[in-house]
């Protein structure tokens, strides 16, 4: 399998850059984090997984990110949510598995709420719902608040970007429109959460609050005690590959009796992710798990 590149036109004349692997089964859609792009380690690993296993996969850059048009400072949660929905509607068919990292975890939840007939499973990595008002705004210094009030933005230093990035009044005000916590969050599909216990950006308690707020009963929260925010170490990537494989299996339509469905699902998980290659063997669920 190969990965093609393209640009999705938006109503305002801008274009969203995307990459797509044509394949079988539920489409995995990558939703990246704040000020990140689709060429990050986790997105690349999932692209390789899709190409190796014949699965369908789409990744893209939001407005003002990576290879897409626009200035980052002009972006808002409303705009990036609309970008995600545009990609889903224009570039995918059938059941979806949304994989969201950090801010992408929030956007994945918003997309799942907006497209409940399409989204069949979620994998969330250090999800940061409501981060603009619950994580970012409380940490603003008096100097930062004054700059935002005076200039409409403040340049936030970042260990991930030498030049920092702008935090705008529009971003903070718009983010409050899309608050989903304390919940309930009306998502009733399987959700797998991977969260670092040593994450300096998204406290594990914040991600756990989201997990508890989801209305789905099929939620698994995995705390990697020594994991950071990126969760891009080899062992973290293995967990991600396994979680996406499981989610794809759960998103597949099921037919036949309970035993045959379970056996078929276990086979799909093994084959869909190439788990043997990373030394992971999926557990065959017990019959009374359902």
N, C-alpha and C positions, 0 to 999 in steps of 0.2 A: 504494500500500500504506500501511496505517496501523499504528501500534503500540498494542497494548492493555496495560493494567496489571492486575495481580492480586496475590494473596497465597497462598502455598503453605503449608497447615497442616503443622506438624511434630508428632511424637509427644508432645512435652512441652507442647503447647498454644500454642507460639509460632508466628509466621508469618514466612515469608520473602517479602519484596517482590520482584516481578519485572516485567519488561516483555517483550513478545513480539511479533514480527512474523511473521505466517503467510506462508509462501512455499514455493517449490519447491526441490528439490535438498537436499543435505546441510545440516543445521542448524548454524549457527555459534553457539557458546555462549561468552559472555564470562565470564572469571573474573578479578576485579579483585585489586588488591594489598592489602597489610596496611594497615588503617585507611583504606581508600579506599572509594568507592561507585560505583554503576553510572551515575552522571551525569557521570563524568569525560569529558574531551575524546575520548580514544580510543574509549571505549564509545559515545559519541554519534555519532562519525563512522561507526562500523560499523553503527549503527542506521540512519543516513541512507543508507548504501550498500545495506543490505538493502531499505529501502523503495523506493529508486530502481530497483533491479534485480530485485525480485521474489524475493529470497532469504529463507530462513527464518533467524530470529535470536532468541536469548534472552539477556537479561542479568538479573542479580539481585544482591541484597545478602546477604552472609553474615549469620548471627546476630551481633547487636551492631554491625552496620554500617549506615550509611545509613538507609533507610526500614524495615528489618526490625526485628523485636522483639529484645529482649535487651540486655544491657550488654556493651560491648566487653571489659571486664576479665574476663568469664566465658567468653570464647571461647578455643578451643584449635585446633591443627591437626586433631585428631580430629573436632571439631565442624564445622569449616569444610569438611573433606573430605566428611563425611556430608551437609552441606548441598549441596555440588556434585553428589553422586551422587543425592540426592533430586530436585534440579531436572532432572537428566538423565533419570531414570527416570519422573518424573511429567509433564514438560512437553515432551518431545521424542520423536520416532520416527525410525527409520531411521539412516543414517550421520551422523556428527557430525564437525565441525571444532572443536576446543577452542582458544580464544585466551586465553592466560594472561599476565598482566602481573605481574612481580615475584613476590610470594608466590603469585599466581595461576598462575605458571609451574610452581611446585612442585605445587600442587593439580591442575593440568591433567595433570601426569605421573602423579600418584597416581590420578586418575580414569581415565586411559588404561590404566593397569595393571589397575585393577579392572573395567573395561568394554572389554576388547580387541575384542569382537565389534561394538561400536558406534562406537568412536573410530577414524576413518580418516585423520586428519591433525591436526597440531598447529602452531600459530604461537605462539612464546614470545617475550615482550618483556622484556628484562632479567631472565631467570628467576632465581629465588633459592631453589633447593632447599636444604633443610637450614639455612636462614638462622638459625634460632634457636640452633643450636649452633656453626655455622661462621662466621657473620658477626656475630651479635648478642652472644652470650655472651662471646667473646674481647675485645670492646670495652667491657664493663662496668667501670666504675671501682670502686675499693674501697668508695666511698660507696654506689654502686648495689647492689653485692653485699650490703652490710650491710643496706640497706633491704629487699631481697628476703628476706634471711634473717630479719629482724625482723618485717616487716609482710606479707610474701608478695607484695609488688609494689614497683615503683619507677616514678616518672613520668619518662619519657624526653622531653627537649625535642625539638621537631621543627620544621624550617623549613616544613613543610607544614601545621602546626597550632599556633596560638599557645599553646594550653593543654597541648601535649604529649599523651602517651598512656601508659597503664600497661603495663609489662612485668611479667608475673606469673611466679611460680615454677611454676605449673601449665603455662603456655605453654612455658616452657623445658624442663621435664621431659617434657611430652607430645610436643614436637617431635622429641625424640630417637627416639621410637618409629617415626617415619616417615622416617628417614634413607634416602636412596637413593644417596648418593655414598660411596665412589668408584665404585660400580657393580659389575657391569654393570646398566644400567637396561633392563628387558625391554619396550621399546617398539619395534615393528617397522614403524611407519607413517611416511610422510613428515613431516619436522619442519623448520620454518623458524624460525631464531633471529635476532632483531634485538637488537643490544647496543650501547650507547654506550661509546665508549672513554674518555670523561670522566665516567663514572657514579661518583658518590661513595658510593653505597650498595651496589651490586653490582659488584665488580671484573669486568672483562671476562674475566679468567682463570678466575673462578668459573663464569661462564656457559659458557665454552669447555670446562671440565671436564665439565659436564653433556653438552654436545654430543658429546664424545668417549666418554662413558660409555653413551650410547644404543646399543642393539643394532641399530637401523635403519641401513641403508646409505644411505638417502636423507635426509641431513641437510645443510642449508645454513646456515652460520653467517655472518651479515653484521655486520661491525664498522663502526659509524658513528663514526669516530675522534673527532669533536668532539661527539658526542651525549651528553646527560645521562641521568639515570635515567628521566625521564618520557617522553622521545622523543615529544613532542607538538608539535614545530615543524611547519610546513606540509610541509617535505620529509620529515620522519619519518612523518607521517600518510600521505603518498603511498606510502611504502615499506610501511606497514602494510596499506593498502588492496590494494596489489599482491600482498603475501604471502598475505593472506586469500583473494584471488581465485584465486591459484595453488593454495592448499590445497583450496579448494572443488572446483576442477577435478580435482585428484588424488584427491579423495574420491568422485567420481562413479563408479558402476559403469561399466565399459568393455565395449563389445561390438564385434564386427566385426574386420577385419584391422588390422594395426599402423598402416598409413598412414591409414586412415579414423579410427582412434582418435586419432591425433596431431592430425589436422586438426580433429576435433570438439572435442578438448580445448583447442586454441588458440582456437577460436571461443568456447567457454564462458568461458575466462579473460577475453577481451576484453569479452564481454557481461555477465558476472557481476559485474564490479567497476566497470564504467564507466571503464575505464582510459584511454580516449581523453580523457575529461574532465580527467584529471590529467596528461595528456601522457606516458603510459607505454604502450608497445606490447609485449605479451608475446612472448617469443622462441618461434618454432616449433622444438621440439626436433628434433634429428637423428634419423633412423630408428634408428641404432645406439645411441641413448641407453638403450634398453630391452634 
